[in-house]
């Protein structure tokens, strides 16, 4: 290897390494900033070194509404109320995407009518997958006389994602399925009381098969429509 070529290779490797370190990680969560519901993010620098982040907020159709940035010292935390960034509109829900070269963890706080309702923690960054054809996500649901469930499916990627949603009753019978295609950064929402019958045995497993890793959120409601809890799922349980 001659000297000039060796220098070229070294510079190229340094450039690639720098690009990777600057790009770092992307984290994706489900949010809602609608008429009565709001979301706040506790953004925690768990890497211990000074870093920064950019928070991008998309509507349900995958359109970027706004973005903000922040700097964090080691183990410092920041607090972002999403309605302060994008306002509250009926389509202001779906993907909140955080880009950073650091190691972050997140607390996700849900508010209903300005009152705190639920809290969740997310530690896993978005990945491009492991080369599998499909990635599976699971959550529990109920559509009984005293509760029901809503499911948000969020595409954090710059390319479309396709898949299928399966719903089973408590005996393992498939009671509903539908194919899904999400455009880049788009989200879909399924309220199960509109899709399956209401009865005591209508609870159990929701299985979601997608062509790339996604974010799934389960929203759990009482019979009168009061939001009780929000569960965010950012890690697939199986791939094939």
N, C-alpha and C positions, 0 to 999 in steps of 0.2 A: 504494500500500500504506500503510494507516494505521499509526501508531506502535505501537499495541498488538499488531496482527497481526504487524508486523515483529519485535517483541520475542519473540512466541510462536514464530515460525519460527526465530529464532536459538537460543532455548532448546532447541527440539526438535532442531535439528541438533547442538547441543553434547551433548545427551543421547544421541543416536544414536552420535556419535563416541566418547563415553565408554564406552558399552556395548560397541562394537566393540573398543576398546582393552583393556577388561577381559576380554572373552571370549577375544580373541587366537586361539590355535591349539590344535588337538588333534592329538596324535601317538598312533599305535596300533602295537603290536607283538604278536607271538605269544610266549607264555611257556608253560612247563610246570613245575609244582611237584608232581610225583607221587612215588611211593615211592622211585624211584632217580634221578630227574632233577630238576634245579633250575635256576632262571634268576636272574641278577642284572642289574640295569640300572645303567649308568654314565650319569647324567643331567648333561649338560654345558650350561652357560649360554654359548652361542656368540654371544649378542647384545651382550655387553659391558656391559650395564646391569643393575642390581639387579632381580631378578624373583622370582617364586615359581611353584610348580606344585602340582597335586593329582594323585596317582597312584591310579587306580581299577582294581581287579583283579577280573575276572569269571571264573566257572567256565565249563565247556564248554557249559552250557545257557543262558548269558547272564545268570545271576544275579550281582549284585554281592556279592562276598565281604567286601571291606574296602577302605578308602581311607586314604591318608596324604598329608600335605602337607609341603612344605619351602621354604625361602628360599635364594636363591643370589645372591651378589655377582657382579659382572662376571667372566666366564670361570671362575667357581668350578664345581666338580663335586660331585655327591652320589652315593652308592652305596646301592642298595636291593636287598637279597636277598629275593626274593619269598616264599620259604618262611618267613622271619621275619615276614611280614605275614599270610599266609593259611594257613600250615602246608603239609603235603604229604598230599594225598588223590588218589585215582585220577581224580576229575573236576576237579582244580585245574589246568586248562590252557585256553588260548584267548587271550582279549583282556586285555592290559594297556593302559589308556587314560590318557594324560597330558594334562591341561588346563593351559594357561599363557597369560599375556598377553605372554610373551617369545619369544625365538628360541632353541630348544633343539636339541641333537643328542644322540644316544644310542649307547652301546655296549651290546651285548646279549651276556652271557656265559652259556654253557650248561655245567652241571656234571652229571656222571654218577657216582653213588656218591661224592660229595664231591670228585671230581677234575675239574679244568678240562678241558673237551672241545672247545669251539668258541667263536668270537667273531665278532660281526657288528656293522655300524654302520648306523644309520638317520638320515637327515637330512630326510626329506620328511614334512610334516604331512598329516593326513587332509584330504581335500577333499570337497565335495559333488558334485564332477564339473564338467564343462564343458557340461552340457545334452544330452549324447549319450544315446542309448538303451541302449548297451552299452559296457562297458569290458573290455579283454582283458589277461590276464596269462599269462605263459609261464615255464616252467622245464623243466629236463631231468630225466630219471629213468632208472633202470635196474632191471630185474628179471631178472638173470642168475644164473649159478651162484655168483658171488662177491659180489653186492651186491643190495640192494633199496632202495626209497624209500617214505617216508610223506609225505603232503601234508595240511597243515592249511589250511582256508579259514575266515577270521575276518571277521565283520561288525562294524565299529566304530561303526555308526550306531544311532540311536534308532528306526529303522523297518526293516521286513523288506527283505531283498535276495534276488533270485532269479537263477538262471543255469544254465549247463551246463558240465560238465567233459568234455574230450575227451583221450584218450590214443592216441598213434600209435607204431607201431614204427619201427625205423630206416629202413625202406623207405617210410615215409609212409602205411602202412595204418592206418586207424582200428581199434583193437583193443578200445576200451572208451569208453563215454560214459554219463553219468547227469545228470539234472536235479537241481538243488539249491535249497532254499529255507531261508534262515537268518532266524530271528527276531532282534529287536534284541539285539546284543551276543553272539549265539550263534556257536558254532564247530562245524565238522565235520572229521573226520579220515578219510583214506583210505590204507590200507596196500596198496600195489599188488600185493604178492605174494598177497593175497586176491582180487584182481580180474582179473589177467591171468596168462597162463602164464609159466613160467620157461624161457627159452631165450636163446641168445647174441644173437639179433636183437631181443630185447625190451628195447630202450632207445630214447631219442629225446625227443620233445616231448610235454609236457602243456600243453594250451591251456585256459584258463578264461575263459568269457564271463559277465559279471555285469551287473546293472542299475544298480549303483552302485559306486564305488571301494571296495576291500576290502584286506585283508592276506592274503598267501599265504606259507606257510613250507614249505620242502622239508627233510625230515629224511632223511639218507643213512646207511644201515646196511650193515655187512659181513654176510656169509652167516651168521655165528653170532649176529646180532642186536645187535652192538655199534654204538652210535651213533657215527658218524664226524664228521658235520658238520651244521649247521643253517643254512639260507640263507633270509633274510627278504626278501620282495618287497613293497614298499609303493608302487610306481609302475607304473601300467598302460602298456603299450607301444603301444596303439592304442585308439581310440574311434570309434564310428559312430552 
